[in-house]
Amino acid sequence: MRSDYSGFTILELLVVLAIFVILLGALFVKMDESQEVSSISRDESEMVQNLQDALALVNAEMKMAGFPPASYYDWDYLRAPSTYRNLVAEGLLEAGPQSVQFQGDINGDGEVDYVHYYLSGPAPPYSLNRFGGKLNRADGSLPSGSPQKLSEQVESFQLRYFDRYGAETTVLQDIRQIEVRVTLRSRQVDPLTHVFRSASRSVRICPLNL
């Protein structure tokens, strides 16, 4: 007497197992892609915030270039030996396409600071650096210390200078406005486009005492 046996054959089980493995692999791929997209989004948000913070600092400090001028003080007072040598700001000291140096009372404490913004690095991404501090009270010499890195994701840092008529110039005495454009790039390559994402912002600064 023969009894019928209904069930899966070895071949059928192998097929089901293969389909399950394929589906599981696809699920892991999707999860990995989702994590990459999430990581890129966080990277981009950090990049944009870093860009905004850097430009805000540059804008706030450059506005104080040249403040206070010598006209704020009595000439005899400035010539007195006991007078601090860091009370008068010279304004712009260097106006280059990727570097700027200036003096100004940037924090409103009555004493002049020196600030230098510049790029470093052989190729992108560059580092945007800020070196600064109070001028020496005794002789007006530059401060000591180490530069501060504002960003290590810089694709470009461009400076342009304009006179009172809006014409571009590099003559220090004629500069009345400074345009700063900063472009940062993401730390990671976009998994979809296979290129770095970037963000760019610019600001036109009008220091009142230049």
URRA-V125480 format. One line per field, one symbol per residue. ss: DSSP state (~ for helix, > for strand, _ for the rest). phi: phi as a letter, one per 40 degrees, with the letter a starting at -180 (. if undefined). burial: + if it has 9 or more other ideal C-beta (glycine too) atoms within 8 Angstrom, else -. A space follows every 10 residues. Layout:
ss = ???
phi = ???
burial = ???
This chain:
ss = _________~ ~~~~~~~~~~ ~~~~~~~~~~ ~~~~~~~~~~ ~~~~~~~~~~ ~~~~~~~~~~ ~~_______~ ~~__~~~~~_ __________ _>>>>___>> >>>>______ __>>>>>>>> _____>>>>> >>>>______ _______>>> >>>>>>>>>> >>_____>__ _~~~__>>>> >>>>>>>>>_ _____>>>>> >>>>>_____
phi = .cbcbbiccd cccccccccc cccccccccc cccccccccc cccccccccc cccccccdcc ccccdgbccc ccbccccccc dccdcbbbcc gcbabbcbaa babiccbgcg bcbbbbbaca hcacccbcbb baicccccbg cccbhbcbcc abbccabbbb bbcccgccab cdcccbbbbb bbbbbccbcc cccgbccaab ababbbccbc
burial = ---------- --+--+---- ---------- --+--++-++ --++--++-+ +++++-++++ +++++++++- --+----+-- --+-+++++- ++-++---++ ++++++---- +++++++++- ----++++++ ++++++---- --+------+ +-++++++++ +++-----+- -+--++++++ ++++++---+ ------++++ +-+-+-+-++
